[in-house]
Amino acid sequence: MSVQLINYFVLAEGSLDDASLEFDKLVNFLSTRDNFRINIKDNEAAIFSLDSGKTSFLKFKIEKKTKDVSFNNQIVYSIEKDDWESAKSLNNAIKNYGYRLFNPTFGFFLVNSENLTDLSALSPDKKINDIFKSFDLAPLFKYENSLVYYAIDKKDKSIHLVNRHLLEFLSLNQKAVADKKYFSIKVADDISHFIALFDRGLIPISFYQAYFEGNKIINLSGYNLLKTDENIIITPVFFEFVSNRQAFRSGQKTPFMKENIIQKGGSIENYLKQLDEGAFFKSKIICVKVAQDVSFEIDKNKKPIPRLTVSIFLDEQNN
């Protein structure tokens, strides 16, 4: 009986103009890690992971195009079906060394978090899959040791967070019928946006928090920004979505405003609306994140005014 292999591509942050050189660099790096044992033969490296107790394989070859990301030369990483632990170990090792693992079948990079499992590497759970199928969803990821799932909508390809509480109930009560709006909520327009947002901590985990509060504004400061009880100074920091990298990069320029201030009684929504109406950028705001730390400045009356840093994540600009 043949072993089913799951293949990933290894992408360097720079380029892979010389795949053999990058392959050697990567193998040499992995050889220095305590949790790997490497055996090289005929341009293929067998990687035994002490974390999983299994062997996976690394080799290089020419690939011209994947689903939505184009590369010229590729390093291919192969694991046995259900050996997610080996893929997770490798991803953890290389993510801070300038490399990323890419799933060419579904067209996404693995996220940085080791807790989010790529379900395509595992044998399907028929009961769970049948529940998802009834809502025209297909599970893509789940948090380890939980029922927190993210799924793709089969119709519009948007990514949804599943209500883990309702999922558990339906798995135990198969005759029950639930409304889709209580089963899942959209958290990203597509898989590329999902990966970029997740790596920035911008994808919710709590279904009901996302359902009742939305997920466009993430306020870590705890400061009431829905209706402020004093003036607040805002330091905006902009990030731009790059679709083919499935990531955000620092904005090239910061929009000028006469005063980055939310006046007493104002709100963060009104501030964002001012930015949008001011045509400082052509792309839409996907979401914002208010930093946890609060600093202060002195006004002309020597009164301290809170200053908050607000990261504003913009969609890719259409040329």
Contacts in CASP RR format, 6 or more apart in sequence:
PFRMAT RR
TARGET T0000
AUTHOR 0000-0000-0000
METHOD contacts of the structure
MODEL  1
MSVQLINYFVLAEGSLDDASLEFDKLVNFLSTRDNFRINIKDNEAAIFSL
DSGKTSFLKFKIEKKTKDVSFNNQIVYSIEKDDWESAKSLNNAIKNYGYR
LFNPTFGFFLVNSENLTDLSALSPDKKINDIFKSFDLAPLFKYENSLVYY
AIDKKDKSIHLVNRHLLEFLSLNQKAVADKKYFSIKVADDISHFIALFDR
GLIPISFYQAYFEGNKIINLSGYNLLKTDENIIITPVFFEFVSNRQAFRS
GQKTPFMKENIIQKGGSIENYLKQLDEGAFFKSKIICVKVAQDVSFEIDK
NKKPIPRLTVSIFLDEQNN
3 80 0 8 1.000
3 81 0 8 1.000
4 80 0 8 1.000
4 81 0 8 1.000
5 57 0 8 1.000
5 78 0 8 1.000
5 79 0 8 1.000
5 80 0 8 1.000
5 81 0 8 1.000
6 78 0 8 1.000
6 79 0 8 1.000
6 80 0 8 1.000
6 81 0 8 1.000
6 83 0 8 1.000
6 87 0 8 1.000
6 120 0 8 1.000
6 121 0 8 1.000
7 76 0 8 1.000
7 77 0 8 1.000
7 78 0 8 1.000
7 104 0 8 1.000
7 105 0 8 1.000
8 76 0 8 1.000
8 77 0 8 1.000
8 78 0 8 1.000
8 79 0 8 1.000
8 87 0 8 1.000
8 101 0 8 1.000
8 102 0 8 1.000
8 103 0 8 1.000
8 104 0 8 1.000
8 110 0 8 1.000
9 63 0 8 1.000
9 66 0 8 1.000
9 71 0 8 1.000
9 74 0 8 1.000
9 75 0 8 1.000
9 76 0 8 1.000
9 77 0 8 1.000
9 101 0 8 1.000
9 102 0 8 1.000
9 104 0 8 1.000
10 26 0 8 1.000
10 58 0 8 1.000
10 74 0 8 1.000
10 75 0 8 1.000
10 76 0 8 1.000
10 77 0 8 1.000
10 94 0 8 1.000
10 99 0 8 1.000
10 100 0 8 1.000
10 101 0 8 1.000
10 102 0 8 1.000
11 69 0 8 1.000
11 71 0 8 1.000
11 74 0 8 1.000
11 99 0 8 1.000
11 100 0 8 1.000
11 101 0 8 1.000
11 102 0 8 1.000
11 109 0 8 1.000
12 22 0 8 1.000
12 98 0 8 1.000
12 99 0 8 1.000
13 98 0 8 1.000
13 99 0 8 1.000
13 100 0 8 1.000
14 98 0 8 1.000
16 22 0 8 1.000
16 71 0 8 1.000
16 72 0 8 1.000
16 73 0 8 1.000
16 74 0 8 1.000
16 75 0 8 1.000
17 72 0 8 1.000
17 73 0 8 1.000
18 73 0 8 1.000
19 60 0 8 1.000
19 61 0 8 1.000
19 62 0 8 1.000
19 73 0 8 1.000
19 74 0 8 1.000
19 75 0 8 1.000
20 43 0 8 1.000
20 60 0 8 1.000
22 60 0 8 1.000
22 73 0 8 1.000
22 75 0 8 1.000
23 43 0 8 1.000
23 45 0 8 1.000
23 58 0 8 1.000
23 59 0 8 1.000
23 60 0 8 1.000
23 75 0 8 1.000
26 58 0 8 1.000
26 75 0 8 1.000
26 94 0 8 1.000
26 99 0 8 1.000
27 38 0 8 1.000
27 40 0 8 1.000
27 45 0 8 1.000
27 58 0 8 1.000
29 93 0 8 1.000
29 94 0 8 1.000
29 97 0 8 1.000
30 36 0 8 1.000
30 38 0 8 1.000
30 45 0 8 1.000
30 47 0 8 1.000
30 58 0 8 1.000
30 90 0 8 1.000
30 93 0 8 1.000
30 94 0 8 1.000
31 38 0 8 1.000
33 93 0 8 1.000
34 50 0 8 1.000
35 49 0 8 1.000
35 50 0 8 1.000
35 51 0 8 1.000
35 89 0 8 1.000
35 93 0 8 1.000
36 47 0 8 1.000
36 48 0 8 1.000
36 49 0 8 1.000
36 50 0 8 1.000
36 89 0 8 1.000
36 93 0 8 1.000
37 47 0 8 1.000
37 48 0 8 1.000
37 50 0 8 1.000
38 45 0 8 1.000
38 46 0 8 1.000
38 47 0 8 1.000
38 48 0 8 1.000
39 45 0 8 1.000
39 46 0 8 1.000
39 48 0 8 1.000
40 46 0 8 1.000
43 59 0 8 1.000
43 60 0 8 1.000
44 57 0 8 1.000
44 58 0 8 1.000
44 59 0 8 1.000
45 57 0 8 1.000
45 58 0 8 1.000
45 59 0 8 1.000
46 55 0 8 1.000
46 56 0 8 1.000
46 57 0 8 1.000
47 55 0 8 1.000
47 56 0 8 1.000
47 57 0 8 1.000
47 58 0 8 1.000
47 86 0 8 1.000
47 90 0 8 1.000
48 54 0 8 1.000
48 55 0 8 1.000
49 55 0 8 1.000
49 56 0 8 1.000
49 85 0 8 1.000
49 86 0 8 1.000
49 89 0 8 1.000
49 90 0 8 1.000
51 85 0 8 1.000
51 86 0 8 1.000
51 88 0 8 1.000
51 89 0 8 1.000
52 83 0 8 1.000
52 85 0 8 1.000
52 86 0 8 1.000
52 89 0 8 1.000
53 85 0 8 1.000
53 86 0 8 1.000
54 79 0 8 1.000
54 80 0 8 1.000
54 83 0 8 1.000
54 85 0 8 1.000
54 86 0 8 1.000
55 86 0 8 1.000
56 77 0 8 1.000
56 78 0 8 1.000
56 79 0 8 1.000
56 80 0 8 1.000
56 83 0 8 1.000
56 86 0 8 1.000
56 87 0 8 1.000
56 90 0 8 1.000
57 77 0 8 1.000
57 78 0 8 1.000
57 79 0 8 1.000
58 75 0 8 1.000
58 76 0 8 1.000
58 77 0 8 1.000
58 78 0 8 1.000
59 75 0 8 1.000
59 76 0 8 1.000
59 78 0 8 1.000
60 73 0 8 1.000
60 74 0 8 1.000
60 75 0 8 1.000
60 76 0 8 1.000
61 73 0 8 1.000
61 74 0 8 1.000
61 76 0 8 1.000
62 72 0 8 1.000
62 73 0 8 1.000
62 74 0 8 1.000
63 71 0 8 1.000
63 72 0 8 1.000
63 73 0 8 1.000
63 74 0 8 1.000
63 76 0 8 1.000
63 104 0 8 1.000
64 70 0 8 1.000
64 71 0 8 1.000
64 72 0 8 1.000
65 71 0 8 1.000
66 102 0 8 1.000
66 104 0 8 1.000
66 107 0 8 1.000
67 104 0 8 1.000
67 105 0 8 1.000
67 106 0 8 1.000
67 107 0 8 1.000
68 107 0 8 1.000
68 192 0 8 1.000
68 243 0 8 1.000
68 244 0 8 1.000
69 102 0 8 1.000
69 107 0 8 1.000
69 244 0 8 1.000
70 244 0 8 1.000
77 87 0 8 1.000
77 90 0 8 1.000
77 101 0 8 1.000
79 86 0 8 1.000
79 87 0 8 1.000
79 121 0 8 1.000
80 86 0 8 1.000
81 121 0 8 1.000
81 122 0 8 1.000
81 123 0 8 1.000
82 121 0 8 1.000
82 122 0 8 1.000
82 123 0 8 1.000
83 121 0 8 1.000
84 117 0 8 1.000
84 118 0 8 1.000
84 121 0 8 1.000
84 122 0 8 1.000
87 101 0 8 1.000
87 110 0 8 1.000
87 118 0 8 1.000
87 121 0 8 1.000
88 114 0 8 1.000
88 117 0 8 1.000
90 101 0 8 1.000
91 101 0 8 1.000
91 110 0 8 1.000
91 114 0 8 1.000
92 114 0 8 1.000
94 100 0 8 1.000
94 101 0 8 1.000
95 112 0 8 1.000
100 109 0 8 1.000
100 110 0 8 1.000
101 109 0 8 1.000
101 110 0 8 1.000
102 108 0 8 1.000
102 109 0 8 1.000
102 110 0 8 1.000
103 109 0 8 1.000
103 110 0 8 1.000
103 118 0 8 1.000
103 120 0 8 1.000
105 120 0 8 1.000
106 120 0 8 1.000
106 140 0 8 1.000
106 191 0 8 1.000
107 191 0 8 1.000
108 191 0 8 1.000
108 192 0 8 1.000
108 194 0 8 1.000
108 195 0 8 1.000
108 246 0 8 1.000
109 195 0 8 1.000
109 246 0 8 1.000
110 118 0 8 1.000
111 141 0 8 1.000
111 195 0 8 1.000
111 198 0 8 1.000
111 199 0 8 1.000
112 199 0 8 1.000
113 198 0 8 1.000
113 199 0 8 1.000
115 143 0 8 1.000
115 144 0 8 1.000
116 141 0 8 1.000
116 142 0 8 1.000
116 143 0 8 1.000
116 144 0 8 1.000
116 198 0 8 1.000
117 141 0 8 1.000
117 142 0 8 1.000
117 143 0 8 1.000
117 144 0 8 1.000
118 140 0 8 1.000
118 141 0 8 1.000
119 139 0 8 1.000
119 140 0 8 1.000
119 141 0 8 1.000
119 142 0 8 1.000
120 140 0 8 1.000
127 171 0 8 1.000
128 139 0 8 1.000
128 149 0 8 1.000
128 167 0 8 1.000
128 171 0 8 1.000
129 138 0 8 1.000
129 139 0 8 1.000
131 167 0 8 1.000
131 170 0 8 1.000
131 171 0 8 1.000
132 138 0 8 1.000
132 139 0 8 1.000
132 149 0 8 1.000
132 151 0 8 1.000
132 162 0 8 1.000
135 180 0 8 1.000
135 183 0 8 1.000
135 184 0 8 1.000
136 153 0 8 1.000
136 154 0 8 1.000
136 155 0 8 1.000
136 180 0 8 1.000
137 151 0 8 1.000
137 152 0 8 1.000
137 153 0 8 1.000
137 154 0 8 1.000
137 160 0 8 1.000
137 162 0 8 1.000
137 184 0 8 1.000
138 151 0 8 1.000
138 152 0 8 1.000
138 154 0 8 1.000
139 149 0 8 1.000
139 150 0 8 1.000
139 151 0 8 1.000
139 162 0 8 1.000
140 150 0 8 1.000
140 151 0 8 1.000
140 152 0 8 1.000
140 159 0 8 1.000
140 191 0 8 1.000
141 149 0 8 1.000
141 150 0 8 1.000
142 148 0 8 1.000
142 149 0 8 1.000
142 150 0 8 1.000
143 205 0 8 1.000
146 164 0 8 1.000
147 162 0 8 1.000
147 164 0 8 1.000
147 167 0 8 1.000
147 168 0 8 1.000
148 161 0 8 1.000
148 162 0 8 1.000
148 164 0 8 1.000
148 205 0 8 1.000
149 161 0 8 1.000
149 162 0 8 1.000
149 164 0 8 1.000
149 167 0 8 1.000
150 159 0 8 1.000
150 160 0 8 1.000
150 161 0 8 1.000
150 162 0 8 1.000
150 187 0 8 1.000
150 194 0 8 1.000
150 203 0 8 1.000
151 159 0 8 1.000
151 160 0 8 1.000
151 162 0 8 1.000
151 184 0 8 1.000
152 158 0 8 1.000
152 159 0 8 1.000
152 160 0 8 1.000
152 191 0 8 1.000
153 159 0 8 1.000
153 160 0 8 1.000
153 186 0 8 1.000
157 190 0 8 1.000
157 191 0 8 1.000
158 186 0 8 1.000
158 188 0 8 1.000
158 189 0 8 1.000
158 190 0 8 1.000
159 186 0 8 1.000
159 187 0 8 1.000
159 188 0 8 1.000
159 189 0 8 1.000
159 190 0 8 1.000
159 191 0 8 1.000
159 193 0 8 1.000
159 194 0 8 1.000
160 184 0 8 1.000
160 185 0 8 1.000
160 186 0 8 1.000
160 187 0 8 1.000
161 184 0 8 1.000
161 185 0 8 1.000
161 187 0 8 1.000
161 203 0 8 1.000
161 204 0 8 1.000
161 205 0 8 1.000
161 207 0 8 1.000
161 210 0 8 1.000
162 183 0 8 1.000
162 184 0 8 1.000
162 207 0 8 1.000
163 182 0 8 1.000
163 183 0 8 1.000
163 184 0 8 1.000
163 185 0 8 1.000
163 207 0 8 1.000
163 208 0 8 1.000
164 207 0 8 1.000
165 207 0 8 1.000
166 178 0 8 1.000
166 182 0 8 1.000
166 183 0 8 1.000
167 183 0 8 1.000
169 176 0 8 1.000
170 176 0 8 1.000
170 178 0 8 1.000
170 183 0 8 1.000
184 207 0 8 1.000
185 207 0 8 1.000
185 210 0 8 1.000
185 211 0 8 1.000
187 194 0 8 1.000
187 197 0 8 1.000
187 203 0 8 1.000
187 204 0 8 1.000
187 210 0 8 1.000
187 215 0 8 1.000
188 194 0 8 1.000
188 197 0 8 1.000
188 203 0 8 1.000
191 246 0 8 1.000
192 243 0 8 1.000
192 246 0 8 1.000
193 241 0 8 1.000
193 286 0 8 1.000
194 203 0 8 1.000
195 246 0 8 1.000
195 247 0 8 1.000
196 241 0 8 1.000
196 242 0 8 1.000
196 245 0 8 1.000
196 246 0 8 1.000
196 247 0 8 1.000
196 248 0 8 1.000
197 203 0 8 1.000
197 286 0 8 1.000
197 287 0 8 1.000
197 313 0 8 1.000
199 247 0 8 1.000
200 239 0 8 1.000
200 248 0 8 1.000
200 289 0 8 1.000
200 313 0 8 1.000
201 218 0 8 1.000
201 289 0 8 1.000
202 215 0 8 1.000
202 218 0 8 1.000
202 286 0 8 1.000
202 287 0 8 1.000
202 289 0 8 1.000
202 313 0 8 1.000
203 215 0 8 1.000
204 210 0 8 1.000
204 214 0 8 1.000
204 215 0 8 1.000
215 287 0 8 1.000
216 285 0 8 1.000
216 286 0 8 1.000
216 287 0 8 1.000
216 288 0 8 1.000
217 225 0 8 1.000
217 268 0 8 1.000
217 269 0 8 1.000
217 287 0 8 1.000
217 288 0 8 1.000
217 290 0 8 1.000
218 287 0 8 1.000
218 288 0 8 1.000
218 289 0 8 1.000
218 290 0 8 1.000
219 225 0 8 1.000
219 268 0 8 1.000
219 290 0 8 1.000
220 289 0 8 1.000
220 290 0 8 1.000
220 291 0 8 1.000
220 292 0 8 1.000
221 290 0 8 1.000
221 291 0 8 1.000
221 292 0 8 1.000
221 293 0 8 1.000
221 294 0 8 1.000
221 308 0 8 1.000
222 290 0 8 1.000
223 232 0 8 1.000
223 290 0 8 1.000
223 294 0 8 1.000
223 306 0 8 1.000
223 308 0 8 1.000
225 232 0 8 1.000
225 262 0 8 1.000
225 267 0 8 1.000
225 268 0 8 1.000
225 290 0 8 1.000
225 308 0 8 1.000
226 267 0 8 1.000
226 268 0 8 1.000
226 269 0 8 1.000
227 265 0 8 1.000
227 266 0 8 1.000
227 267 0 8 1.000
228 262 0 8 1.000
228 263 0 8 1.000
228 264 0 8 1.000
228 265 0 8 1.000
228 266 0 8 1.000
228 267 0 8 1.000
229 264 0 8 1.000
229 265 0 8 1.000
230 264 0 8 1.000
230 305 0 8 1.000
230 306 0 8 1.000
231 261 0 8 1.000
231 262 0 8 1.000
231 263 0 8 1.000
231 264 0 8 1.000
231 299 0 8 1.000
231 305 0 8 1.000
232 261 0 8 1.000
232 262 0 8 1.000
232 305 0 8 1.000
232 306 0 8 1.000
232 307 0 8 1.000
232 308 0 8 1.000
233 260 0 8 1.000
233 261 0 8 1.000
233 297 0 8 1.000
233 305 0 8 1.000
233 306 0 8 1.000
233 307 0 8 1.000
233 308 0 8 1.000
234 260 0 8 1.000
234 261 0 8 1.000
234 262 0 8 1.000
234 271 0 8 1.000
234 307 0 8 1.000
234 308 0 8 1.000
234 310 0 8 1.000
235 260 0 8 1.000
235 307 0 8 1.000
235 308 0 8 1.000
235 309 0 8 1.000
235 310 0 8 1.000
236 254 0 8 1.000
236 255 0 8 1.000
236 260 0 8 1.000
236 275 0 8 1.000
236 310 0 8 1.000
236 312 0 8 1.000
237 250 0 8 1.000
237 254 0 8 1.000
237 309 0 8 1.000
237 310 0 8 1.000
237 311 0 8 1.000
237 312 0 8 1.000
238 250 0 8 1.000
238 251 0 8 1.000
238 253 0 8 1.000
238 254 0 8 1.000
238 255 0 8 1.000
238 281 0 8 1.000
238 311 0 8 1.000
238 312 0 8 1.000
238 314 0 8 1.000
239 248 0 8 1.000
239 249 0 8 1.000
239 250 0 8 1.000
239 251 0 8 1.000
239 311 0 8 1.000
239 312 0 8 1.000
239 313 0 8 1.000
239 314 0 8 1.000
240 248 0 8 1.000
240 249 0 8 1.000
240 250 0 8 1.000
240 251 0 8 1.000
240 252 0 8 1.000
240 283 0 8 1.000
240 314 0 8 1.000
240 316 0 8 1.000
240 317 0 8 1.000
241 247 0 8 1.000
241 248 0 8 1.000
241 283 0 8 1.000
241 286 0 8 1.000
241 313 0 8 1.000
241 314 0 8 1.000
241 315 0 8 1.000
241 316 0 8 1.000
242 248 0 8 1.000
242 249 0 8 1.000
242 316 0 8 1.000
243 316 0 8 1.000
248 313 0 8 1.000
251 314 0 8 1.000
255 275 0 8 1.000
255 278 0 8 1.000
255 280 0 8 1.000
255 281 0 8 1.000
256 280 0 8 1.000
257 274 0 8 1.000
257 275 0 8 1.000
257 280 0 8 1.000
262 268 0 8 1.000
262 270 0 8 1.000
262 271 0 8 1.000
268 288 0 8 1.000
268 290 0 8 1.000
268 310 0 8 1.000
272 285 0 8 1.000
272 288 0 8 1.000
272 312 0 8 1.000
275 281 0 8 1.000
275 285 0 8 1.000
275 312 0 8 1.000
276 284 0 8 1.000
276 285 0 8 1.000
281 314 0 8 1.000
281 317 0 8 1.000
282 317 0 8 1.000
282 318 0 8 1.000
283 314 0 8 1.000
283 315 0 8 1.000
283 316 0 8 1.000
283 317 0 8 1.000
283 318 0 8 1.000
284 314 0 8 1.000
284 315 0 8 1.000
285 312 0 8 1.000
285 313 0 8 1.000
285 314 0 8 1.000
285 315 0 8 1.000
286 313 0 8 1.000
286 314 0 8 1.000
286 315 0 8 1.000
287 313 0 8 1.000
288 310 0 8 1.000
288 311 0 8 1.000
288 312 0 8 1.000
288 313 0 8 1.000
289 310 0 8 1.000
289 311 0 8 1.000
289 313 0 8 1.000
290 308 0 8 1.000
290 309 0 8 1.000
290 310 0 8 1.000
290 311 0 8 1.000
291 308 0 8 1.000
291 309 0 8 1.000
291 310 0 8 1.000
291 311 0 8 1.000
293 309 0 8 1.000
294 306 0 8 1.000
294 307 0 8 1.000
294 308 0 8 1.000
295 306 0 8 1.000
295 307 0 8 1.000
296 304 0 8 1.000
296 305 0 8 1.000
296 306 0 8 1.000
296 307 0 8 1.000
297 304 0 8 1.000
297 305 0 8 1.000
297 307 0 8 1.000
298 304 0 8 1.000
298 305 0 8 1.000
299 305 0 8 1.000
END
